[in-house]
Structure formats: C-alpha cells, structure tokens
C-alpha cells in the first residue's frame, strides 16, 4: 500500500497587530534532516553471481554514479546466494546485504538483531523449471532437485512445489549448484529441476525447448516477500548516515529502472553484469518494468512479510513467526520517500 509521509505543520502563533488581533502565517516545520555522507566507504553484499536482471539496482547505482553522488565509495561483494550474503552482514564484514527473505526471517526467529530496511524486488518472479522427464508434479518423486544452498530461496521454493504436489522432501534428492549452474546443470541433465528467473528461463528454452515451466511461483505462493536489504541493529544505531545514504541511493536506482529516456543505457549495464544475450536482457527488462518488479517507495508490504513467515512456519522451517515490527524497520525508507517525494499510484 502506498503511504505518503508529510511533516506536521507548527501551530500558528497568534500575533497582536495594531488595531486588532490577527493570526500570523503558520510557519512550516522543516523536513526531517537529511543525513549525508562524504567520501564514506561502504560494502554491500549481493546474493547472486552473476546477477539476473531483477538483481540489478545496486549495479545501476554504481554505474549511474548514484552512490558517488550520495558520497559513498561502494564495494559490491558477490555471493552465491542469500544465505552467504546474509552471513557476511551478520558477521560485520559488509554494511548491508541483499538476500532472499527466508534466511533473514529464520535468523530473526532465532534471536538475530537485524532489520530489513528496503528491498531490490518485493515480489516473486521465478518459475519452477523441469527437464524432459517430468510432465506433471507427480513425476517429481525420485528426482534430483536443483538448489543453490540449504534453506536458501531455491530450496524453499522447491519445497513449496513439492508440498503442492504432495511429494515428501524425503522422496527426492536435493543437489546443490552454483548460481550459474542452475541453468548449466539442468541443461546437462545433472539435475531435474531449477528455480529460474525470467531471463534464465528464456535462455534455457532457447537452447533446450524440451525444458519447460512446470509452475510459476507467483501461482504457487501469494503475499510473499522475495527479497530484502538487511542491516544489523548495531549499524542502524552507530552509523545512521551510511544506512540512509545507502537506502537513498538504492531507491534512486530503482526509480531509474523505469526511466524510458535511459532505457538503452540501462540495457547496456544489464548486459555487462548479467553476461546474458542482449535480446533476452531486453525482453526480460521490459517484462519486469511492466510487472513493476522494482520498488519505488517503501518496498516491503506487511502482507508480503507476514505471508512469507507463515509459509516458513507451515513448512516446518520456523517454530514461531516473528512479528512484522520485529523483522522490518521502514523508518529510513519512509524518510527517504519524504525527501524524494512519493511515486503516486505505485503500490510499494
């Protein structure tokens, strides 16, 4: 839900003018002070190497010069999945981590002092893709399920499909692959399934038409938060300016993704980092823009977070579900929205 945040006006003081009482104009209270950064170093962990098109906002902020404009010298640390990125943030080796929501919610349920402050993509955009030997969900029994890491995004998505199919996880074999291996291992027949983003699905079907989408995950799950940017509670308290500068940079990059005047520049950056076919990148980018994949305002709908926690609890991965307030702190994102102005009509 789009929220608008405005500063309260000060109560007008009554001034007594000559000849009678008159109300003086009400002075407007200043907007919340904008914290700034000057030549500050910051490390941001990203969860996919190489990134898919949906993961591009931090790279856009880097190549479009947004981080520099915000006074940040950003190093992007790349990981093979959200679990690794999250652990790097939790250990203090990076300042902010992009991760799928599952390892973050699990960690908070176990007492971790971390908060989601923004996101690079609120909604699930992936499909559950299968090799030629699978025609229906019942065929998943006994198959090799390709994942990046235990308890990571692909693992959770795969288990949700298995649950929908009525197939026990004990009746399949989970096989760990690299990020890039999600495509190559499926093409080679070393795994039977993969959880793939739009561009990966397009790429793999170009090379092997017999590989097909068994289920689009947006049909399997609803009200599900795909990703979050997470910082430690200590970072929020000890270095609020860097947190605000990072969130403001990322929100500006997200908004830039919708700038039609920069379309070709965005596509060139996307091809540079994803290393994918330019035609696939362009088609995927257009689909994601149409789907409003990237946030422009706060980015983390409560219904999505609550739905994700419920899914994890229902699948046995959580003993108790943390509250939204325990998981998310939108104070910085709301402040940045007030600074930049809200994008009207945009839901997140």
N, C-alpha and C positions, 0 to 999 in steps of 0.2 A: 504494500500500500504506500502510495506516495505521501510523504509528510512534508509540510512546509514549516520551517522554523524561523520565527521573526523575533527581533529584540523587543522587549517591552519598552513602552514609552514612559518617561518620567512623569510623575504627576505635576501638572502645571501649577506654578506658584501664582498666587493672586497678588497683583501689584496695584497699589492705590495711585491712580493718576489724579492730576489736578482737576477738580470739578467733579470727581466721582470715582467709584471703583471699577476697574476693568481687568479682564483676565489677560495676562501676558501670554504670548505664544508658548506652547508646551515644548521645552527642549527635548530633542530625541536622544535617548541614551545611546552611547556609542556601541557599535557591534563588538562582539567578543573579540578580544585582542588576537590578532593573527600571529601565531608563533612562527618565527623564521629561522632559517639555517644559513650559515655562512661557511662554505668550504668544509662541510662536515662529511666524514666518511661513513658509509652505511653499507651493510651486506644484506641482500635479500635472497632467500632460498627459493628456488623454483622446483616443482616436483616432476617435471617430465623433460627428458633429454633424448633427442631434440624435441622442442615444443611442437604441439599441434597448433592450428590456427587459433583455437579457443584460448590457448595459454599465452597469447602474445602481449597483453598490455604492459608487463614490466619491460619487455624488449622495445616496445613502442616508446615508452617513457625515456628509455636510454637513447635510442637512435633519433628521436624527435627533439632531443635536448631538453626535455621537461625536467628531468632530475637536476640537470645543471642549473636551469632557471630557478629551481627551488633551493639552490645552494647545497645540493647533495653530490658527493662523489660516490656513486653506487657501483658496487661489485655484485654481479649476479652469480650466485653459487648454484650449480646444477646438480640435481639428484635424480635417481631412477624412479622415485615415487614419493608420494606424500608422507609416508612414514619416515623416510630418511630426512626429508626437508623439515618435518616437524621436530625430529630429534635434534637436528642442528640448532634450531631455535631454542629448544628446551635446555640445551647444554650451554647456551650463551655464545656459540660461535657465529651466529648470524643474528641480525636485529629483528627481522621479520621473515616469516615463512609462508609461502603459498602451499596449501595442502588440500586434499580432499577432506571432507568434514569428518569422516569416520575415525581416523586415528586421533584427531583432536578431541572429539566428543568422548571417546573411550578414555583418553588421558585425564580429562577433567573429571570424569566419573570416578577416577582413581585418586583424585586429590591434586592434580597438577594446577599450579597457579598461572594460568594462561587465559588469554581472551581473544576471541575473534573480533577484529575491528573493521574489516572490509572483505571484499571478495574479488576474484577475477572473473567469475561466472557463477551466478546463483543456481541455475537450473541444469539438470542432467541433459547432456546432448549426445550420449553414446548409444551404440547398438550392440547387441549380443550376436556375434557373427560366428557361423559354424562351417565346418568343412563338408565335403560332398557326401559323407556317410551319414549325415544327420538330416532327417526330413521332418521330424516332429520333436517336441520336448521329451516325449517318452524315450527317444533314441539317445538321450544324454547319458543314460545309465551305462556305466563301464567306460566312459570316455575320459580323455585327458583334457582337463580344464585349464586353459592358459591364464595365468595371473602374473602381476608384477611382484607382489610380495604378500605374505600372510597378513590379514587384517587391513590390507590396503583397499583402494577403490575397486579395482577389478575383481578382487576376491569377494568383496561384499556384493557387488552387482551380480556376480556369477551365482553366489549362494541364494540371492533373491530369485533368480531364474529357476534354480533347482527347486526351491520351495514351491514356486508356482507350478512347476512340472510334477511335483510330488516325488522327486528323486532325492534320496538321502545323500548328504555330502560324503558319507562313508562308502557310497556306491560309485564314486568317481575318483579320479586321481588328479590332484592339483599339481600343475607343473609351473615352476617359476621361470619367467623370461625377463629379458631387459625391456625397456620401453620400446626401442626399435624392433625388438624381437616379437612383439605382439603381432606384427604383420609377417615377418620373415619365417617365424616358426610355424605359423598357420599355413603359409604357402608351401613350406617344406613338408607338411604333414606330421610335424613333431608334436603338435598339439591339435586338438579337435575344435577348440573354441577360442574366441578372443573378445574382449570388451574394447570396441574400437570407436574412435571419434569419427565424425563425418568425413574428414579428409582421408583418414586411414581406410575407411570402408570404400570410398571411391577408388583409392589407389589399388587396393587388393582386388576389387572386382574388375578393374581394367586388365589385370594380369591373370586372374583365375575366375572366370564367370561362374564356375561351379560352387564357389564360396558365396554364401548368401546370408542375409539377415534373418535370424530366427525370431528375434524380438527387439523392438525398440524400447529402450529402458524407460522412456517417458510414458510408455503404455503399461509398464510393469510397476513403476513407483510413481506416486504423486506427492506433492508437498515435500520435496526432497532437496536439501541444500547440497549442491555439488561441491563447491569449493569455498574456502575461507583464507583470508590473510590473518595470521596469528602472531601476537607478541606476548612476551611474558609480563606478568603483573609487575615485576621489578622494573622492566623497561618503561612501562606506562607511567610509573611514579618517578623514576630517576631521570628520564630523558624525554619528556613530553614533546619537546620541539621536534626532535628527529621523527617521532611517531607521526606527528601532524604533517610534517613535510613529506614523509613517505606516502601517507594516505592521500594528501592533496595531489601529489604527482601521479599516483595511480588512477585517481578519479579523473584527472585531466586527460590521461592516456586513454581511459575507457571512453570518454566523450569524443576524443579524437578519432576513435574507431568508426564513428558514424559520420565523419566529415567527408561528404562526397567530393569536395574540392581536393582532398588529399588521397583519393582512392588509389591512384597508381603508386604513390609513394608508400602507402601502407602495404600494398601488394608486394612491392619490391622488398620491403623489410621482412614481410612474411615469408617470402621465398628464401631470402638469405638465411633465416634462422630455422625454418622447418625443413629446408632442403627438399621440398616436395615439388612435384610438377606444377609449373605456373598455372596451367589450366585448372588443375584440381584445387589449388590455393584460391584462385579467383572465384570458382563456383562455391567453394566452402565459405569463403568470406561473405559472399552475397547472401547465402542461406543463413549464416549466423547474424548478419545485420537484420535481415527480415524477421528472424526469430527473436531479436532483441536479446542476444546471448550475453552481452556485457552490461554491467550496471551503469547507471548514470547518476544515481542518487545514493541512498544508504547501502543498498546492495544485499542486505541479509534479512529477508522476510521472516518474521517469527514463525509463521505456519510452516515454512521450509525446515527450519531448525527443529521445531517440535516433531515434525513428521519424520525427520532423519533419526532423531533419538528414539522415537517409537519403533521404527523399523529395526534398529540395532537391538533394542530390548526384546522385540518379538522374535528375533532370530537367535537370541541367546547370547549375544555379544556384550550386553550390558546387564548388570544386576539391578541397577537403578538408573533412571533417566535424570540427568542434571536439568535444572530449570534454564529457561532462556536467559535470565539475568545472570546466572552462574557462568554461562557459556559466552555471552556476547556483551560487548561494550561499544555502543554506537555513538558515544559522546563525541569522539573525534570526527567520525564521518558526518554527523549532523552539523558540527561546527563548520566543516569544510563545505558542505552543501549550502549553508547560510552565506559563506564567503563567496562561493562561485555562483550562487543562485540555483534554485532547483530546476530540473528539467521537467516542465509541466507535462502531464499525461503519461509519464514513464513510471511503471509500477515499482521499480526498485533502483 
